[in-house]
Amino acid sequence: MSKLEKFLFGSNIILYFLLTIFSYAYIDLNLTLSQNPLVLQFISNMQQIGYFNRPQASLIYILFIVFAFTLFLCNLWLFFSNKIGLTYLKYSSISNVIILIFAYPFLSSDIFNYIFDAKILVTYNLNPYTHKALDFPSDDWIRFMRWTHRYSPYGPLWLIYSLVPFTFGFGKFILTLFSFKIFIGVFHLINTYIIYQILKQLNPNKVHFGTAFYALNPLFLIEGVVNAHNDIILATFLLLSIYFIVNKSKLLSIITLVLGFFIKYVPILNLPWLVYFFSKKDNNYNRLLILNIMTLGIFTYIISTLRIEIPFISKGSTQVQFQPWYLFWTLPYLALIQKKELAIVAIILSVGALLRYIPFLYYGDWSHQGTTIFMQIITIVPAMLIALILLLKKMVKF
């Protein structure tokens, strides 16, 4: 690596190592990760920041987001200018995942639900579609869980997948937690590799830029590797479907998309476009990608704005609102399109999605007055304004 690449690589490591340390400020007060006195003291000191100095902790988080996206934009510009290359991309992508696997999922508790669903299957030999965490009140693991009232909202393929990391946890919570983190984190690297392979065929001149757009995006690293949402695995099937299209394998493309349906159901919305694409023998891959983005994007906007309760997406009786990890359904496609205007909107949307957590970090819950309005404004409005400005600019030029 060049001196510039080494500097950027070191900056990545420091930044995400500090985030990993910071994440332990939000370990649930009912959760004990270790009995080691040094570990207990470290976690206690961090919890003093996260739980009892919330304004300072919120400021730290905001500064991290600023630095993370500043570094991300520098990376993209340097890849675009061909000043950094594949070696740096490989090392940065892998090191980021390795570091963030050890971060506590401080912005979401969904991973604990994944773990308990698998526990219902393996330990209790029962069905997580008919049994919920509250049905096991004596189980110590429900002390630090959320959404204990809901049945599993995920597809059967995800439940099968979840048995892999659960098995390697050997019944120990800490091992199971990090086994799930490793399992899900690996899929971030798989997605990175798939995007790289697709771009080698579609746009080899910008393969590094497009791959970095996904691999080094703080949104995907935090929601995918830190918070360990299974949407990262859903994205794998969405991307594989495109990979097989590019490689002229229609049957595998359809099979892959259908398998994605059995992770989290939403890929079924893209199946009609896939069939239409094959029937017309269309080779305009960007058209298909944009149709996929529009379909899932509009679906997300409708259920989030109208707060519609959707079976298998809502958790129990909770109405759906926009969640940052929903962007795994659409933004990975943008890494393949290589349109400057769309990339700008996507980056603004990524920043807003992560800033959406500020009320939670500041107040400790989502119920404070004005929180919902803030979340909607910070996530959607900046991206919509930028999109409108870029559209008007195009119209003026035309």
FINU-265907 format. One line per 5 residues: their letters; for each residue y negated, z, x negated of C-alpha. Coordinates in nm, 4 decimals. Layout:
BEGIN
a> Y/Z/X | ...
This chain:
BEGIN
mskle> 0.0000/0.0000/0.0000 | -0.3586/-0.0632/-0.1085 | -0.6069/0.2211/-0.1633 | -0.7556/0.1516/0.1794 | -0.4135/0.1684/0.3432
kflfg> -0.3291/0.4913/0.1608 | -0.6562/0.6444/0.2802 | -0.5887/0.5432/0.6400 | -0.2283/0.6615/0.6158 | -0.3422/1.0020/0.4904
sniil> -0.6021/1.0218/0.7664 | -0.3334/0.9528/1.0274 | -0.1100/1.2248/0.8880 | -0.3880/1.4862/0.8749 | -0.5164/1.4020/1.2214
yfllt> -0.1825/1.4227/1.3990 | -0.0663/1.7224/1.1954 | -0.3761/1.9094/1.3162 | -0.3009/1.8013/1.6737 | 0.0525/1.9352/1.6359
ifsya> -0.0850/2.2721/1.5223 | -0.3410/2.2744/1.8046 | -0.0761/2.2011/2.0683 | 0.0761/2.5462/2.0145 | -0.2396/2.7019/2.1563
yidln> -0.1027/2.6154/2.5003 | 0.2545/2.7422/2.4795 | 0.3322/2.8997/2.8152 | 0.2793/3.2748/2.8045 | 0.6263/3.3224/2.9561
ltlsq> 0.7951/3.1165/2.6844 | 0.9177/3.2600/2.3536 | 1.0143/2.9862/2.1100 | 1.1303/3.2180/1.8327 | 1.1789/3.5861/1.7512
nplvl> 1.0630/3.5323/1.3926 | 0.7613/3.7646/1.3316 | 0.5648/3.4965/1.1464 | 0.6224/3.2418/1.4224 | 0.5330/3.4979/1.6893
qfisn> 0.2098/3.5850/1.5070 | 0.1175/3.2184/1.4628 | 0.1757/3.1402/1.8301 | -0.0119/3.4525/1.9396 | -0.3138/3.3528/1.7290
mqqig> -0.3048/2.9998/1.8695 | -0.2748/3.1260/2.2281 | -0.5895/3.3308/2.1744 | -0.7687/3.0002/2.1271 | -0.6036/2.8077/2.4099
yfnrp> -0.5947/3.0741/2.6790 | -0.8794/3.3110/2.5924 | -1.1362/3.0852/2.4248 | -1.1138/2.7864/2.6551 | -1.4610/2.6368/2.5909
qasli> -1.3953/2.6248/2.2143 | -1.0442/2.4874/2.2678 | -1.1786/2.2184/2.5014 | -1.4369/2.1193/2.2403 | -1.1646/2.0936/1.9753
yilfi> -0.9683/1.8646/2.2051 | -1.2726/1.6435/2.2723 | -1.3438/1.6158/1.8985 | -0.9831/1.5206/1.8364 | -1.0037/1.2421/2.0964
vfaft> -1.3239/1.1140/1.9339 | -1.1722/1.1120/1.5848 | -0.8387/0.9694/1.7036 | -0.9945/0.6720/1.8793 | -1.2432/0.6155/1.5981
lflcn> -0.9507/0.5893/1.3557 | -0.7616/0.3724/1.6043 | -1.0530/0.1286/1.6372 | -1.0886/0.1118/1.2586 | -0.7205/0.0299/1.2333
lwlff> -0.7466/-0.2455/1.4927 | -1.0493/-0.4004/1.3258 | -0.8819/-0.3998/0.9855 | -0.5634/-0.5515/1.1288 | -0.7733/-0.8131/1.3071
snkig> -0.9470/-0.8913/0.9768 | -0.6117/-0.9007/0.7907 | -0.7271/-0.6282/0.5504 | -0.4238/-0.4087/0.6140 | -0.0686/-0.5194/0.6757
ltylk> 0.2884/-0.4597/0.7799 | 0.3772/-0.1888/0.5263 | 0.0954/0.0349/0.6469 | 0.1873/-0.0348/1.0089 | 0.5494/0.0677/0.9503
yssis> 0.4715/0.3883/0.7636 | 0.1970/0.4958/1.0040 | 0.4046/0.4280/1.3154 | 0.7048/0.6211/1.1848 | 0.5093/0.9126/1.0360
nviil> 0.3046/0.9620/1.3536 | 0.6208/0.9915/1.5607 | 0.7917/1.2269/1.3141 | 0.4907/1.4601/1.3102 | 0.4276/1.4556/1.6857
ifayp> 0.7917/1.5226/1.7713 | 0.7183/1.8795/1.6578 | 0.4119/1.9131/1.8816 | 0.4364/2.1284/2.1909 | 0.3937/1.9246/2.5155
flssd> 0.0683/2.1054/2.5886 | -0.0728/1.8675/2.8509 | 0.2327/1.8348/3.0727 | 0.5386/2.0325/3.1783 | 0.7443/1.7347/3.2969
ifnyi> 0.9810/1.7575/3.0008 | 1.0968/2.0982/3.1271 | 1.1916/1.9352/3.4566 | 1.3855/1.6663/3.2711 | 1.5711/1.9398/3.0860
fdaki> 1.6499/2.1404/3.3964 | 1.7679/1.8372/3.5925 | 2.0188/1.7751/3.3140 | 2.1117/2.1440/3.3183 | 2.1858/2.1263/3.6910
lvtyn> 2.4269/1.8426/3.6164 | 2.5962/1.9835/3.3064 | 2.5787/2.3611/3.3366 | 2.5923/2.4073/3.7116 | 2.7949/2.0925/3.7909
lnpyt> 2.5628/2.0158/4.0817 | 2.3456/1.7241/4.1910 | 1.9711/1.7370/4.1003 | 1.9021/1.5129/4.4002 | 2.0292/1.7889/4.6302
hkald> 1.9497/2.0976/4.4208 | 1.6228/2.2130/4.2654 | 1.5253/2.4675/4.0007 | 1.4387/2.7323/4.2607 | 1.8017/2.7298/4.3703
fpsdd> 1.8801/2.9120/4.0431 | 1.6416/3.2114/4.0457 | 1.8357/3.4012/3.7791 | 1.7988/3.1218/3.5231 | 1.5550/3.2247/3.2477
wirfm> 1.4359/2.8684/3.1952 | 1.2467/2.8509/3.5252 | 0.9977/3.1170/3.4069 | 0.7833/2.8591/3.2292 | 0.8493/2.5575/3.4513
rwthr> 0.6255/2.3866/3.7051 | 0.7374/2.1882/4.0094 | 1.0395/2.4132/4.0544 | 1.0414/2.3284/4.4255 | 1.1155/1.9575/4.3871
yspyg> 1.4374/1.7608/4.3673 | 1.4685/1.5028/4.0909 | 1.2321/1.2101/4.1622 | 1.3818/0.9902/3.8897 | 1.6437/0.7192/3.8937
plwli> 2.0117/0.7791/3.8166 | 1.9933/0.5902/3.4859 | 1.7352/0.8387/3.3599 | 1.9608/1.1285/3.4584 | 2.2426/0.9687/3.2581
yslvp> 2.0111/0.9169/2.9613 | 1.8923/1.2781/2.9785 | 2.2465/1.4000/2.9221 | 2.2297/1.2711/2.5632 | 1.9527/1.5017/2.4335
ftfgf> 2.0727/1.7846/2.6573 | 2.4169/1.7691/2.4974 | 2.2668/1.7899/2.1489 | 2.0748/2.1000/2.2558 | 2.4036/2.2940/2.2639
gkfil> 2.2731/2.5165/2.5427 | 1.9870/2.6532/2.3279 | 1.6440/2.5975/2.4774 | 1.4523/2.5315/2.1546 | 1.7148/2.2844/2.0336
tlfsf> 1.7205/2.1155/2.3728 | 1.3407/2.0865/2.3810 | 1.3195/1.9179/2.0426 | 1.6281/1.7087/2.1139 | 1.4446/1.5651/2.4163
kifig> 1.1297/1.5166/2.2057 | 1.3256/1.3245/1.9409 | 1.5113/1.1183/2.2010 | 1.1935/1.0130/2.3816 | 0.9926/0.9729/2.0600
vfhli> 1.2455/0.7223/1.9253 | 1.1678/0.4985/2.2224 | 0.8072/0.4748/2.1043 | 0.9394/0.3121/1.7863 | 1.1760/0.0920/1.9876
ntyii> 0.8833/-0.0307/2.1985 | 0.6840/-0.0956/1.8826 | 0.9678/-0.3057/1.7420 | 1.0104/-0.5033/2.0669 | 0.6391/-0.5851/2.0793
yqilk> 0.6517/-0.6938/1.7148 | 0.9474/-0.9229/1.7802 | 0.7853/-1.0788/2.0876 | 0.4577/-1.1433/1.9074 | 0.6365/-1.3018/1.6122
qlnpn> 0.7282/-1.5801/1.8528 | 0.4248/-1.5892/2.0820 | 0.1376/-1.5226/1.8440 | 0.2498/-1.4733/1.4813 | -0.1084/-1.4797/1.3509
kvhfg> -0.1934/-1.1606/1.5425 | 0.1419/-0.9866/1.5347 | 0.0132/-0.6863/1.3387 | -0.2933/-0.6402/1.5580 | -0.0918/-0.6533/1.8806
tafya> 0.1780/-0.4205/1.7513 | -0.0816/-0.1704/1.6284 | -0.2544/-0.1846/1.9672 | 0.0543/-0.0157/2.1098 | 0.1976/0.1773/1.8141
lnplf> -0.1214/0.3535/1.7003 | -0.2907/0.4017/2.0392 | -0.3598/0.7777/2.0806 | -0.2863/0.7512/2.4533 | 0.0703/0.6319/2.3937
liegv> 0.1241/0.8787/2.1105 | 0.0067/1.1772/2.3155 | 0.1586/1.0878/2.6517 | 0.4709/0.9348/2.5032 | 0.5560/1.1452/2.1985
vnahn> 0.3652/1.4731/2.2463 | 0.4043/1.5140/2.6229 | 0.7335/1.3208/2.6172 | 0.7045/1.1395/2.9499 | 1.0032/0.9272/3.0419
diila> 0.7630/0.6440/3.1314 | 0.7875/0.5474/2.7650 | 1.1527/0.4570/2.8318 | 1.0517/0.2692/3.1461 | 0.8143/0.0687/2.9235
tflll> 1.1127/-0.0192/2.7035 | 1.2831/-0.1965/2.9923 | 0.9615/-0.3704/3.0982 | 0.9117/-0.4996/2.7445 | 1.2769/-0.5953/2.6999
siyfi> 1.2525/-0.8071/3.0124 | 0.9686/-1.0040/2.8510 | 1.1604/-1.0228/2.5231 | 1.4561/-1.1863/2.6951 | 1.2259/-1.4276/2.8792
vnksk> 1.0746/-1.5385/2.5500 | 1.4259/-1.5852/2.4124 | 1.5280/-1.7972/2.7151 | 1.7763/-1.5468/2.8549 | 1.6974/-1.5384/3.2257
llsii> 1.9966/-1.3303/3.3306 | 1.9368/-1.0573/3.0710 | 1.5689/-1.0485/3.1646 | 1.6490/-0.9825/3.5296 | 1.9246/-0.7322/3.4456
tlvlg> 1.6888/-0.5407/3.2173 | 1.4179/-0.5213/3.4820 | 1.6704/-0.4015/3.7400 | 1.7939/-0.1348/3.4976 | 1.4330/-0.0216/3.4588
ffiky> 1.4277/0.0261/3.8355 | 1.6979/0.2902/3.7894 | 1.4714/0.4810/3.5519 | 1.1635/0.5082/3.7718 | 1.1749/0.2488/4.0516
vpiln> 0.8377/0.0760/3.9948 | 0.9751/-0.2310/3.8032 | 1.1070/-0.3668/4.1321 | 0.7477/-0.4712/4.2080 | 0.7581/-0.7173/3.9178
lpwlv> 1.0925/-0.8715/4.0065 | 0.9460/-1.1309/4.2509 | 0.7129/-1.2620/3.9770 | 1.0065/-1.2908/3.7395 | 1.2091/-1.4924/3.9899
yffsk> 0.9052/-1.7104/4.0665 | 0.8469/-1.7665/3.6933 | 1.2049/-1.8858/3.6458 | 1.2065/-2.1032/3.9566 | 0.8939/-2.2892/3.8440
kdnny> 1.0166/-2.3164/3.4847 | 0.6775/-2.1902/3.3756 | 0.6157/-2.1343/3.0037 | 0.2794/-1.9633/3.0442 | 0.3829/-1.6120/2.9431
nrlli> 0.0285/-1.4778/2.9683 | 0.0204/-1.5727/3.3361 | 0.3371/-1.3738/3.3996 | 0.2069/-1.0752/3.2015 | -0.1219/-1.0722/3.3900
lnimt> 0.0580/-1.0946/3.7261 | 0.2747/-0.7990/3.6236 | -0.0298/-0.5993/3.5153 | -0.2185/-0.6787/3.8352 | 0.0769/-0.5884/4.0573
lgift> 0.1481/-0.2513/3.8972 | -0.2222/-0.1836/3.8437 | -0.3087/-0.2440/4.2086 | -0.0074/-0.0369/4.3172 | -0.1209/0.2515/4.0947
yiist> -0.4792/0.2263/4.2207 | -0.3755/0.2245/4.5874 | -0.1428/0.5239/4.5713 | -0.3875/0.7149/4.3501 | -0.6985/0.6438/4.5562
lriei> -0.5434/0.6917/4.8984 | -0.3303/0.9834/4.7721 | -0.0232/0.8341/4.9385 | 0.3016/1.0257/4.9159 | 0.5649/0.7908/4.7730
pfisk> 0.9341/0.8827/4.7680 | 1.0746/0.9064/4.4130 | 0.7227/0.9101/4.2651 | 0.5718/1.2148/4.4352 | 0.7039/1.5477/4.3113
gstqv> 0.8360/1.7196/4.6186 | 0.5703/1.7130/4.8888 | 0.2834/1.6531/4.6490 | 0.0616/1.3521/4.7074 | 0.0239/1.1078/4.4206
qfqpw> -0.2911/1.0834/4.2155 | -0.3526/0.8823/3.9026 | -0.1786/1.0197/3.5955 | -0.2441/0.8979/3.2388 | 0.1227/0.8211/3.1764
ylfwt> 0.1139/0.5608/3.4554 | -0.0601/0.3403/3.1980 | 0.2796/0.2911/3.0334 | 0.3498/0.0610/3.3275 | 0.0739/-0.1839/3.2356
lpyla> -0.1036/-0.1396/2.9010 | 0.1950/-0.2286/2.6764 | 0.1767/-0.5758/2.8310 | -0.1786/-0.6067/2.6968 | -0.0479/-0.5752/2.3431
liqkk> 0.1201/-0.9109/2.4062 | -0.1735/-1.0941/2.5667 | -0.4244/-1.0687/2.2790 | -0.7387/-1.1071/2.4915 | -1.0426/-0.9307/2.3453
elaiv> -1.1981/-0.8479/2.6817 | -0.8772/-0.6974/2.8183 | -0.8254/-0.4978/2.4976 | -1.1749/-0.3458/2.5285 | -1.1131/-0.2424/2.8895
aiils> -0.7716/-0.1014/2.7954 | -0.9169/0.1103/2.5138 | -1.1910/0.2492/2.7389 | -0.9282/0.3277/3.0008 | -0.7126/0.5001/2.7379
vgall> -1.0017/0.7210/2.6271 | -1.0869/0.8125/2.9859 | -0.7248/0.8921/3.0669 | -0.7042/1.1480/2.7866 | -1.0460/1.2984/2.8625
ryipf> -0.9154/1.3546/3.2139 | -0.7485/1.6734/3.0868 | -1.0784/1.8471/3.0053 | -1.1041/2.0444/3.3356 | -0.7471/2.1677/3.2923
lyygd> -0.8114/2.2828/2.9364 | -1.1476/2.4379/3.0267 | -1.0509/2.6191/3.3479 | -0.6760/2.6562/3.3089 | -0.5862/2.4762/3.6311
wshqg> -0.6716/2.1710/3.8424 | -0.8143/2.3547/4.1417 | -1.1724/2.4113/4.0253 | -1.4399/2.2499/4.2426 | -1.5334/1.9024/4.1260
ttifm> -1.2239/1.8556/3.9100 | -1.0791/1.5712/4.1174 | -1.4103/1.3822/4.1198 | -1.4484/1.4304/3.7441 | -1.0975/1.2991/3.6804
qiiti> -1.1593/0.9884/3.8886 | -1.4986/0.9197/3.7300 | -1.3967/0.9741/3.3664 | -1.0826/0.7639/3.4009 | -1.1797/0.4697/3.6189
vpaml> -1.5587/0.4241/3.6243 | -1.6229/0.3486/3.2522 | -1.3404/0.0930/3.2418 | -1.4618/-0.0724/3.5639 | -1.8206/-0.0907/3.4352
ialil> -1.7102/-0.2466/3.1058 | -1.4893/-0.4932/3.2933 | -1.7825/-0.5865/3.5191 | -2.0170/-0.6358/3.2218 | -1.7633/-0.8573/3.0440
llkkm> -1.7075/-1.0574/3.3626 | -2.0813/-1.1101/3.4136 | -2.1142/-1.2120/3.0488 | -1.8432/-1.4746/3.0987 | -2.0116/-1.6020/3.4151
vkf> -2.3494/-1.6350/3.2425 | -2.1909/-1.8339/2.9588 | -2.0153/-2.0569/3.2121
